[in-house]
Amino acid sequence: MSLIETEILKLQARTRQVTTIMQKRLELFADAVAAEDWDRLREVRRYQAEALAQDMRLDRRCARILALHQPVAQDLRLVLAVLRMHFYLTEISDRLEALSERLAIHMPKIPPEKLRRVPFATLVQNVRQLLSSCLEAFFQADSQWAKRIPKEDDAVDRSYERCIREIYTQVTAPLSYEESQAWVELAIAAKTFEKIADYAIGIADASIYHTEGVYYWHRSQASQSDTSS
C-alpha cells in the first residue's frame, strides 16, 4: 500500500469519527424531543469538547494530505468533498447546540396538549433519517444513491409545512407573552431543521463530486433559476 493510500484510509477513518459524534448529538436531540424531556436537550452540549477535538484532527489530516502528498484526481476530489461535508456538519452541530438551549428554556411554557399538535418530533426524525442516508451514500461512494436522496427530502418538506401551519393556528389565538415567545422559538426550530435537511443534501452532492467529478452543489438553486427564467 502506498503512502497516499494509507493517508486516504486515515482520512476516511477520521471522517467517520466526526460524523459519528454528529449523529450522536442528533440522536440525543431527537430522543429528547420525542420524550418531551426538554431539560435533556442540554445534554447535546456534552459532546462539544470531543466534537471540537475531532474537527481539528480532521482539518489537520486534510491539510497534511494536500500539503505533503500531492493527491490527484479521485483522491484530491475526496479531500475536497470531505472538507465540504465537514463544513455542513459543523453548521449542523452549531445549530443543534443553539437550538437545544433555547428549546429547553421555552418549550415548557407551551401547554403539552397544544405542543403535541405540532409534528416537530416527526420533522426531527425525518431530518435525522435523511442525514443518515446522505452520510452512508458518501461513505459507500454511491453516487446513484446520492442522486436519489433529494426525493427523501419530500418527507421533510411535508413535516415542515405541517409544523408551520399548526404553529400559525396557535399564535392567532390570544396568548401570554411567554407562550407567544415559545411558539416563535418553535417556528425558528422548525425552519432550522429544514435548513439542516438542505445541508444533508449538500453532503449527498459532495459524494457525487467525489465519485464522478460532477459539480452538483447548488443544483436546487440552479433548477429554480431555470424555472423562473
N, C-alpha and C positions, 0 to 999 in steps of 0.2 A: 504494500500500500504506500502510495506516495505521500509526501508531506502535506500537500494541499488537500488530498483526500482525508487525511487524519484531521486536519483543521476544519474541514467541512462537517465531518461527523461530530466534532466537538461543538461546532456552532449549532447543529441541529439538536443536540442534547441540551445545550443551554437554552435554546428557544423553547423546547418542551418544558423546561423548568419554569420559565417565565409565564407561559400560558397556563400551566397547572395552578400557579398561585392565583392568576386572574380568575380562573374557573372556580377555585375555592371561594373567593370573595363573592362572586356572583351567586354561587350556590347558597352561601350563608345568607345573602340578601334575599334571595327567592324564598328560602325556608322561613325566614323571619316574617316576611310579608304574608305568606300563606297562613302562618300561625297567628297573625296579628300580634306578634310579640315585638312591639316597636322598640323597646329597650335593647333587644338583642341586635338590632341593626348596628348599634355602636361597635359590636364586635368585628365589623368589617375592617375597622382600623387596626386590628391586632396583627394583620399581615403586612402592615405598612413598611416596617423595617426590613423584613425579608424580601418584600417586593422591590424595594429600592436597591438592596444589595444585588439582587439578581439582574435588575435593569442595568446597573453599572457594569456588571460582568459581561452581559450580552453586548453592550456598546463597545467595550474593550475588545471582545472577541471579533466583532465586525471590523473594527479599526485595525486590528492586528492582521487580519486576512488581507484587507485592502492595501495596507502599507508594506507588508513584508512578503506576500506570496503571489502577487500579481495574478489574481484569478481572471479567467477569460470565459466568454460565452455563458454557459449554463451556470457555472459556479459563481460568476460575477452577478448574474441575474438573481441567484439565490440570496446572496448577501444583500442586494438592493431590496429584494422582496421582504427579507427579514427586517430590515430597517423600517420599511414602510409598515409592516404588520406591527412592529414594536411601537411605532407612533400611535397607531389606533388603539393598541392595548393600554398604553399609558393614558390616553384620553378617556377610555372606558373606566380605568381604575380611578382616576381623579374624580370623575363624575359620580361614580358609586360612593366614594368616600364622602363627598359633599352631600349627596342625597341622604345617605344613611343618618347623618347627624340631624339634618333638617326634618326628615320624616319622623325620627324618634322624638323630636320636640313637638311637632304639630299634629301628628295623626291621632294622638289620644284626645284631642279637642273635638274630633268629629264623632258623633254617636255611632256605635258599631253597626246598628241596623241600617243607617244611611250609607256607611262606608262599604258595606258588603254588596251594595247595588252596583258599585263600580268594579269592573273586572280587571283591576290593576294587577292582581296576582297572576291572572291569565296572561296579561301583557308581558309581565316579567318572565314568566315561564316560556312564552313563545320566543322572546328575545334570547333567552338562555339556550334554547334548542337551536335557534338559528346560528348563534355564535359557535356552538359546538360543531355544527355541520361545516361551517366555514373553516374552522381550525383543522378538522380532520381532512377536509379536501386539500388544505395547504400541506399538511404533513404527509399525506399519501401522494402528493403531486398529481392529483386527479383533476385535470383541467375541465373535463366534461362534467364532472360532479359540480365543480365550481361554477360553471356556466348555467347550471340548472338551479343553483341556490337562490337567485333572486325571486323565483316563484314561491319559495318558502316564506319570503317577506310578506306575502299577501296576508298570512295569518296575523302577523304583527300589525299590519295596517288596519285590519278589521278590529282587533282588540283595542288599538289606539282610538279609533273612531268611536267605539262604544264607550270607552272611558270618558272622552271629551263630551259626548252627548249627555251622559249621566251627570257629569260634573256641572255642565251648563244648567241642567234641570235643577240641581240642588242650589246653585248660587242665585237663581232667580227668586227664591223664597227669602223672606226676612230671616237674617242670621245675625248672631253676635259678631263683633269684630274678630274675636279669636277663631271662631269657626270659619268665618269668611277667609281669613288668612290661611287656615289649614287647607281649605279647598283650593286656593290658589297654589299652594305648595304641591298639592297632589297633581294639579294640572301641569305644573312645571316638571314634576317627576315623570308623568306620562310622556311629555314631549321629549324629555331626556332619553327615555328608553327607546323612543322612536329613532332618535339620533344614534343611539348605541347600535341599533339594527343597521343603520347606514354604515357605521364603522365596520360591522361584521361583513357587509357586502364588500367593503374595501379590502378586507383580508382575502376574500374569495378572488377578487380581481388581482391581488398580488400573487396569488397562486397561479393564475392563468399567465401572468407575466413571467413567472419563474419557469414554467414548463414549456410555454410556447413562444415566449419573447414578444407577445402581443400586448400592447399598452391598452388595458381595459379600464383604467381608472377614469372616473367622471363620465362613464357611459350613460348614466341616467340623465345627467345634465345635458349631454350631447343629444340624446333622444328627445328631450323636452324642447331643445332649441330647434331641432328638425321639425317637430310638430307645430311649433308656433310660427315658423317661417314659411 
